[in-house]
Amino acid sequence: MGKPRNVCGLAASRVLYGDLVIQVVDQGTTPDDKLSFIVALRAKGGVAVWGQDRPVRAAWNTPLVYRGPAGDGGSELLAIRTGGRGDVTKSGVAWTSDVSVPEAASPVCDGMRYYHISAGGALCCLDAATGKELWTKELDGQYWASPVLVGQRLYVVNKEGLMSVISTADGQLQSRVKLPEKVTASPAVLGGRIYLRTASHLMCIGKP
């Protein structure tokens, strides 16, 4: 495969499904470049089991395993009902939305509300059952890292290392922390601490 032809490299996370590791490699400037594909590898040994070309340009979203409609999903969000049988292309779709669709960051959901952030900094909250927009907060900078949900707060960090803490109730800014380096990787939270991979370091924020 070589080095992916996009500005972020291989930034989409892998998905483990049974004994397969599934990886999406979306690259190129336009779908006409015909460079994007998805591949499934045997977890033990790394042998390719199947692959499929994708008619899309460069993107970095982590895939989800589900049964539902086909398409490149590049212009709208789709909520898919689980438990469908047969052709669920229409009946399986609970709702769609085109509100500030994210380009790179993956969404997060607490079961009641769904949150995502666009590359341009539009942090959106939708009702998970209906797709109705509940609030939108405009943040500064460019965002590639996915938001992280902890209790009633969302942690979002832009490329320049500015991390904002947002209330899930109304989208109000609660606090901000400026990190010394650029950040494109999503934060991880464990044991009351936040771990971030910056341009050249692994950082931990929290009480000693």
C-alpha positions, 0 to 999 in steps of 0.5 A, spaced: 500 500 500 505 504 501 504 511 504 497 514 504 496 519 499 493 524 504 495 530 509 494 525 515 496 519 513 493 513 516 489 516 521 482 512 521 482 507 527 482 499 526 476 495 527 476 488 530 470 484 528 470 477 529 477 474 527 478 480 522 481 487 523 478 492 518 481 498 516 479 504 511 484 507 507 481 513 504 485 518 500 486 522 494 483 529 492 477 527 489 473 520 488 475 520 481 482 519 483 480 512 485 485 511 491 480 509 497 479 502 499 477 498 505 480 491 507 479 486 512 485 482 514 486 476 518 487 478 526 492 472 526 497 473 521 495 479 517 493 475 511 488 479 507 481 476 506 477 481 502 477 488 500 473 493 496 474 500 493 471 506 495 469 512 491 470 517 496 476 522 497 481 523 503 477 522 509 479 519 516 473 517 520 473 510 523 468 505 520 462 502 524 460 495 523 452 494 521 447 492 516 444 498 513 444 502 506 450 503 502 453 509 499 459 513 501 456 517 506 460 524 505 454 529 505 450 526 511 449 523 517 445 516 518 442 513 524 441 506 523 436 501 527 439 495 529 436 488 528 433 489 521 433 483 516 433 483 509 433 489 505 433 495 510 436 500 505 429 505 507 426 501 513 433 501 517 434 509 517 431 512 523 433 519 521 438 523 517 442 530 518 446 534 514 448 539 520 455 540 520 457 533 518 464 532 520 470 530 515 475 527 520 472 526 527 468 521 529 462 522 533 460 520 540 453 518 543 451 517 550 444 514 548 440 520 549 444 525 545 449 525 539 455 529 539 460 531 533 464 536 531 466 539 524 473 540 521 471 548 522 469 547 529 462 547 529 460 542 535 453 539 534 448 536 539 443 532 536 437 528 539 439 521 538 432 518 537 430 523 532 436 527 529 433 534 531 438 539 533 439 541 540 444 546 540 451 548 536 457 551 539 462 554 534 469 553 536 476 556 534 480 553 530 481 546 526 478 539 529 481 533 527 481 529 534 474 526 536 470 529 542 470 525 548 464 525 553 466 524 560 459 525 565 456 531 563 462 534 559 465 534 552 472 535 551 474 537 544 481 539 542 483 543 536 490 542 531 493 547 535 492 544 542 487 548 545 482 544 549 475 546 550 471 543 556 463 544 554 457 542 558 453 537 554 446 540 557 447 547 553 454 547 549 456 552 554 464 553 554 466 551 561 474 552 561 480 551 556 487 549 556 492 551 551 497 545 550 504 546 548 504 542 541 499 541 536 494 535 537 491 531 531 489 524 535 483 523 539 484 524 547 483 518 552 480 518 559 482 513 564 482 514 572 481 521 572 486 523 567 486 525 560 492 522 555 493 526 549 498 524 543 501 531 541 506 532 535 512 529 539 509 527 546 504 523 550 501 528 555 497 526 561 493 532 564 490 530 571 492 530 579 498 527 581 
